[in-house]
Every structure is written in structure tokens, then in C-alpha cells.
Amino acid sequence: MRDHSTSAVLHFALHVLHFALPVCALLAALAAACADGSTPPLSPPALPTLRVTVNGRRVLDALGREVLLRGVNAGGRSKFDPFFPFPFAESGRPEQAGDPPFAEALETYTARVAEWGLDVVRLTFSWEGLEPTRGAWDDEYLGRYAAMAESFGRRGVRVIVDFHQDAFASPLCGDGFPLWALPDPAMTPRTDCANWFQGYLGDGEVDAAYDRFWTNGGGVRDDFEAMWRRVAERLWPVEGVIGFDVMNEPHDGSAEVGEWSRTVLRPFYERMATVLREVAPGALIFFEPSGVDAADRVTALETPAGGGMVFAPHYYAAAVFLLGPDAATYDTDADLLPWTTWAEANGSPLLLGEFGCVTGTDGGRRYLAANFASLDRYLFHGTAWEYSTARDVWNEEAFSVTGWGGVETPSVAALVRAYPRAVSGTVGAFTWDPETRHGTLDFAATPGITELVAPARLYADGATATLTGVPGRWAWDRARGLLLVETTAAGDATIEFGPGD
């Protein structure tokens, strides 16, 4: 009986081995295929949410990967009626009667941002559009604005809700605040607004409007908080919304800017963080220095208390602004060095909320590309100004990367670029050459999947990569425009990538 049992066991073992050897060979072949980046393809891991958190100067996604935000403002045309960056038939403006309905225009507009490979938008909204009459809310406007955020979120594009104002309100050649918030709501509107920015340079009426706001004259600060509560309640449940930019380019009015930054602006942000997080727990708060501070990249403002704060200054090179990008000389690395010094001293992530120039020429493309290269150098986040597709523009500005109907300017070539949107580990350095389309990412790797945006319009023949320092594999996902690199151990690593053969 013992001999029969032994024979049966041996027979069974040989039978299993007969089938196991081909399986092992198959597994070995698959392992070899993974090593050279062909098959099986990797997929980006599913995120439970697009929301992000702050850890020191780093921004992390829901899987703990370091995120670099690269995007665009949407957009300058949102500063005046109907307060959206694209034309649509229901706007009530006669010249837009032949345009597509809102839902169709929206999908066309947001799809393009995703196709460009961007992962964030700074989404302009107007208090004037939301509450044109004190206490009377335009819920249709807010609903359409929320639909924009939802459309971006469905495409994996994160949203920063930006209360946008310049020079306070439209009668002062500005935008943003409702007219009833002015010291004199019945003031005669100015008509020559091409040089609107001069309102920040000692204009008495502009200063008076801000002075009244900061001191809560007429209860306008109270109304401002009520407005933000309403916006946050509606927008925070929207997947993709990661936080709130409390006020675009705040102005000190008649105060001394340094003292005002310390004693008024910083407490203002701390108060608004409390207000917003009552209805939006976990929201990032994007805080800006005075718009005038952006000219020389120096500010007395320090990171407000409360955690989850992201410094969001702007940058416009004076020579480029005055002479245009074709005639001006500039050094974006040198210009932005003070902001990286500030970020290191204050321990906050830095998102360059606006940068750009008059578009339409190749000089605009080169200047915008230089800005993005500096973001890479300093590991800043950034949203370029701006993306609108309407016929008319605000105050004769021509900064949009697209013209009427969405026709692309040369500057789009600077927006469409490679970058690491989610890194499994800690980013050390990233460089990318738009001419050769080769890039290098140095990082302290952890086991997981790193996602490098590599848009298909740049990598028509695919992308290839080399991973050194740690074991892993890579795959090119053409449909998503992603180069995916899986690291299977921790350690210092380098990914070098470029066009395929």
C-alpha cells in the first residue's frame, strides 16, 4: 500500500511540473517584458479624490505622492458680464446669439485644458457676477461656475477657486467687487481703462475703496465673508476643487504696505481660513501678497497660521510688460529667486498664480517657456495667465493663449510640455528641454507609480525612459499622454526620458 501511494504522489508531482514549467517560463517572459517597458502596460493608480494636502513645502495627493501643479488661469474674460471665459448663447449678449449653448461650449473649453496635459486651473469668479445687488444672489451664475469646476474635475484637472479683483470694481477700471461695495456706488464709471493698473499707484478713489473694505466700512467685510461662505458651501463638494484663493492681488489702499501686510493682511487670511474651513474642512488656502509686491518680489507678508496655506504671488517682468516679449530682455530665474528665498524661509509651498505676457508672437512662446523652466528649476507650482476664447477682452489686455473661437497662439506650445504630475517619493530636481523633448527627474523614490505628463502631440512616436538607482519598470500610455514609472524599492533614483524611435 505504501509503494502504491508513493507512486501516485510521484505521478501527481510530475503532472504538476509538466504544467508549471510553461507557467514559470511565461512569468519569466512577462518579467523580462516589464523590465524593458513594453508589456504589460502600467496604469495610473486610482485616486480616491483629487484633493491634496500640504506637508512643509510639498503638496501631496491622496496616495502620498508629491504633486507638481502646472496649469492655466480660466480666464481673463471672466472679469465682466457674463463673467465666463468663453461665449455661450444663453449669455444675453446679442453678439453671442449664434454661439453654442453653455453646456456644449463648456465641454469644448474644459476638454482642451486636459488635452494640453495640464493638471490644474485657477478658476476666476466675480463677486459682482454673484451678488450684483446687495443681498440678491445670482444662483444661475453660481450654478454655471460650479458646472465649470465639475467639468474640469471629471477630466482630472484640479480647481483653485479664485475670487478675482483688480483695482476694486469696474467703475474704477477694475473688476471683482460689486458696485454697491464702493464708497460711492453711483460714481461715474471711467472709460479710458487701458492703463487700469495705475489705480494701484496712489489713486485716491481706488485707495478709498480698499481703505473702507479693510476697516469693514458699511459692513462690506462682513458681506465678503458671507459671499465666501456661500461659494465654499457650493464648491467644496465638487470633486476636483482643492482650495480657495481668497483675493486676487489685494491692495493696501493708503496704508504703508509693509505694516499693512503684517497687521492687516496676514490676520485677514487667518480669519478667512477659519471662515472657509467651517464649511470646507481640509481646503487649501491660497494667499497672495500685495499686487504691488509682485513687481520686485519682496513682501513683509509671512505665512498665516492655520496650516494648509499656499503662497500664491504673481510675476510679470517689467520689461516684458512694457516692451513686449519680442523686444525685451529678461532673466526669469534671477527674477524669481527672491520668491524661492521667501518660500524656504517661510516653509510654504509656492504657486505662481499668474505669469504671462501679450501673446500672438513667437516671443510670447519663448517668454512663457522660460517661466515654466523656472518653475521646474525652483519646484514651484504655477498657473499661466490666461485662457479665454471670447471675441472681446478686458481693458485691451491680450494675454490669452487662445483667440476668438479657441484659435491657438504660439504660446500654447509653451503650455504643452512634459512634467512630473505625481511622484512616488520626494522630488529633488526636474529639467526638461522643449527642443529635444528630453527630461530628467531626480527623486528619493518610494515603492509606487510616478506619472510624468508627456502629451501625445509632443511624443507622436511614443516616449521612452531609463530608470536608474532602484528596480522598477516603465510604460508609455499614449491615450492618457503619460509616461508611467513604477519603482519597487526605496532609494535615490533618476528617470531619464525622451521621444521614442
Secondary structure, 3 states (H helix, E strand, C coil): CHHHHHHHHHHHHHHHHHHHHHHHHHHHHHHHHHHCCCCCCCCCCCCCCCCCEEECCEEECCCCCEECCEEEEECHHHHCCCCCCCCCHHHCCHHHCCCCCHHHHHHHHHHHHHHCCCCEEEEEECHHHHCCECCECCHHHHHHHHHHHHHHHHCCCEEEEEECCECCCHHHCCECCCHHHCCCCCCCCCCCCCCHHHHHCCCHHHHHHHHHHHCCHHHHHHHHHHHHHHHHHHHCCCCCEEEEECCCCCCCCCCCHHHHHHHHHHHHHHHHHHHHHHHCCCCEEEECCCCHHHHCCCCCCCCCCCCCEEECCEECCHHHHHHCCCCCCCCHHHHHHHHHHHHHHHCCCEEECEECCCCCCHHHHHHHHHHHHHHHHHCCEEEECCCCCCCCCCCCCCCCCECHHHCECCCHHHHCCCEEEEECEEEEEEEECCCCCCEEEEEEECCEEEEEECCCCCCCCCEEEEEECCCEEEEEECCCCEEEEEECCCEEEEEEEEECC
